[in-house]
């Protein structure tokens, strides 16, 4: 088992600072996810933890030891990349065992570790195949298996599901969650997909422009965001933001936020809008409205129908309204 601590970590490329004073801790056995839009610094931060990049300043500690000076092979980590990074000429078994062979492990231990990982990931029937003979999901499981056999203190996942189609992403996501439960090893995982973050993480680190915006459990971030960025990034469909002048709000409130599922539609209500488009999803219906010059999303349960171009009114409970000041900070 391993833990991670980042203390005042900064990273600059020339005169451009891309990570600003990052401080966080992942507890032993925790599944922590870094999430944020492209360019927010999440992959750079993961590479610093791995030792593939050097921090400009600050410390990285793994299992209580400062590892800034150590190469990746000495940090007790195993990394799973977006692109699998498998050797095409080697079998699944040889791909999984190569790292242990290079580390000088004896044959019996290598055999034991490969069998254990193959059984866990249901790769037994494929051990003699080469990567070209596998599906994308199977290749990703081989890459995960190659990490497991090293028995690391810390697993690092860099957008491991990005190359999979939608159905495989769901299946592999479930497999990774089950794997974490069985191994109990600390995992730090990077993704731009907030649905992955919400469904996998014990805690989520939300990053924007190299700053940590908020750290918390998935539902904590969803129900109690600190600012407009977190409120808008966590949740699908995203939170709607409207000018606070549409409601009778105190002067310090500049923007109000409403979750799509917190809104119902009727013939009267405090805010009106014009129906722009409908998405019929079977179990749900997303209704898009033009309200005060903005496009707003309403998520309704079941199969609903509204005439495009018709005027409807928004209905919602007072405690469903999120309030933000002019700088986007939450007013509680």
N, C-alpha and C positions, 0 to 999 in steps of 0.2 A: 504494500500500500504506500502511496506517496501523497504529499501535499505540495502546494505551490504558493509562493509569496512574491509579489512584485512590489518593490519599494522605490518610489520616486523615479520610475523609469521614463526616460526621455529619449527620443530618437530624432536626429536631424540628418538630412541629405544635403550637404553643402549649407546654404543659408536657410533652407526650408525645414522647419521643425514639423514633423509629422506625428509625433506622439508627445503628449504634454503631461508630465508628472503623473504617471499611472501608478496607482496604489490599489492593490486588491489581494485577497487570499482565497485559495480554493482549499477546502477542508479535505481530509483523507476520505477517499471513496466518493467524492462529490462529482457530479456531472455539471460542469460549468461551460456555458456557451457564450462566445463573443459574437455579437450580432450588430449589424449596421449597414448602411449603404456602401456601394463601391467607393473606395478611396478614403474610408473612415479610419484606416490604420489597423484593422483587426488581423489581417494576414501578416503584416509586419510585426505586430506584437507576438503572434504565434512563432514566427521565425526567430525572434529574440529569445523566447523561452527555449526553443530547440537548439539554439547556438548557431543557427544559420546566418544570423545577423548579430552584430554587436550593438548593445545599447550605447548611446552617446554618454549617458549618465544613469545612475541608479543601479539597483541590485536585483538579481534573479536568484531565488532560493527554491530548491527542490528537496523535499523531505528534511527541511531544516538546514541544509548545506548551501552556502553561497557558491554558485556554479558559473559566475561570469567568465572565469578564466578557463573553463573546461570546454573541450570540443564536444560536438553532439554525441559521439560514441561513448563518452564518459559521463553523461548526465543522467543515465538511467531512464531515458525516454524512448518511446517508439512512436513513429509518425506515420500516419496514413494520408496519402496525398489525393488530390482530386483526379489525377491522371493515372492512378494505379501504380505506374512505374514498375511493371513486371518485366522480367527478361523473357523475350519471346521464344528464345531457343531452349529454355529450361522448362521442365515439367512443373506442375503445381507443387509437387513435393520438394523439388530442388529450389524453387523460388522461395518457398516457406523456410527452408532449412539453411539457405545460403548465409544469412547473417550469423547464425550460430557457428557454422563451419569457419567463417572468417574470424570469429572470436575465439576459436580453438576449443570449442566444447567437444566432449567425447561423443562417439557415435551413438551410444546407448541413450544418453540424455537428449540428443537431437531427435532420435526416433520417438522417444517418449513425448517430447514437447510437440512435435509435428502431429502425432496421432491425437493428442489431447485437443489441439486446436482444430484439426480436421473433423473430429467427432462433434465438437462444439458448434462448428459452422456448417455441418452436413456436407463436407467436401470429400469424404472418404472415397466415393466412386470416381472422383475426378483427379486423384493424385498423380496419375500417369499421363494426364493430358497436358497439352501446352496451352498458353493463354488464348491463342487464335481459335481454339476449339471450345471456348467457353463463352457464355453470354456476358453482358456487361455486369449484371448483378453478381454472377459467379466470380468474375475477375476482381470485383471490389471485395468479395468475401476472402479471396486469396490474399489480397493486400492487407486486410484486417488480420488474417491468420498469420501472416509474416510478422506482424507487430506482436501478436499474442505470444508467439513462441519465445520471444525475448524476455517474457515475464518482467515488463518494465515497472518502474515506480509511477510513471505518468504516461498516459496515452495522449497524443496530439492528433487531432483530425482537422485537416484543411479542406473544407467544402467537399467532403467525400461523396456526396450524392448528386453533385451538379451535372455529371455526365449520364445520369440514368433517366429513363422516361418516367412519366408520372406514376404509373403503377409500381414500377420497381423501386422508386423513391419511397413510397409508402411501406412496401415490404421490407426494404433494407433498413428503414428507420426503426421499424418494430424489432428487427434482428439486433440492431445496435443497442436499443433500450434493454432487450433481454440479455444481451451479452454483458452490459454494464451491471445488471442485477446479479449475474452469476459470478463475474470476476471481482466486483467490488473495488476495482482500481480507479484512481482519480482520472477523469477524462476532461481535457480542455478541447473544445470543438468550435470551429469557426464556420459561420454561414452568413449569407445575406438574406436567407429565407426565415422570416419571423415565425412561420408555421412550424418549421423544424425546431426552432428555438423553444417555442411554447410547448411542443409535445415531447421534447427530450430532456430539457434541462432541469436540474434542481434549482440552479440560479442562472440568471442571464445578466451579462454585462452589455449594456447598450452604449455603443460608441458613435460619435459624430465628430468629424474633422480632427481626430486624434485626441479627443477628450472623452472621459467616461461621463456619460449623462446620468446614468442611474444603474444600480446593481440591485437585483432582487429576484424573488421567486416569480415564475411566470404570471400567476394570477395577481400577485402583489403589483407588478408593473402594469398589468391590464386594468386593475381596479383603482390603483392609487399612483398614477404617473406624476412625476415631479414637474414636467414641463410639456409644452406642445409637441416637441420632437418625439419624446417617448410615447405620448398619448397617440400621436398619429402613426408611429412606426409599429407599435404593438397592437395587433388586432386586425382581423380581416373579415369583411371590408374595413377600411381604415375609418377612424373617427372623423366626423364632420366638424368643420370649424366655420363659425358664422360671426358676423359683427355683433358685439354685445348690445348695440343700440336697438336690435330687433326685439329685445326683451327689456323689461324694467330692471336694470342692473345698477349696482353702485358705480360711482364714477371711476374707481380704480380698475374695474373689469373692462378689458378691451375686446376680448374674444371669448365666445362660449363654445364648448365642445359637446357633441351628442354622438353616442355610439349608434350605428345603424339599427341595431336590434332593440334599442331603447325607445324607438319612435314607432308610433302607429299613425295611420292616416284616416281622416274623417272629413266631415262637411264643415267643421268649425274647429278652431284652435288658434293659438297665439301667432303662428307663423304660417304663411301660405306659400305654395310653390306650384310650378307647372310641370306635369309629367313629361319627361324627355325620352325615356327608354325603359324597357322592362327586360329582365333576365329571368326566364322561367327555369329553375334548377330542379324542379320536382318537389323535393321536401321543403324548399324555400323559394321565395321570389324576391329578387333585388329590384327595387324601383328607384330610378334616377330622376331627380327633380332639379329644376333650375330655381334657386332661391337667392334673391338679392344678388344676382349676377354670378353665383357660384353653383357648381354641380354638387348636389348632395345625394347621398345613398341611404335608402331605407331598406332594411332587411326584414321581410315579413315571413312568418311561418306559414307553410303550406302553399297551395296554388292559388294565387291572387291575380286579379286582372283589373287594369285601369286603362282608360283611353289616353293614348299619347296626345298631348296638347291640353288635356283637362287640368283644371285647377283643384288642388287638394290642400288640406290643412294638416299641419303637424301636431300631434298630441304626444305628450311625454310627461312623466312625473317630475316635479321640481328637483328631487334629489338625483335625477339622471343628468342634470346639467353640470358640466365641468367648467370652471371659470379660470381665465388666464389674464395676466396683466399685459401691458404693452411690450414687455420683453419676452413674453411667452412663458413666464413662470406661473406655476399653478397657485391659485389663491384658494386656500382651504377654509 
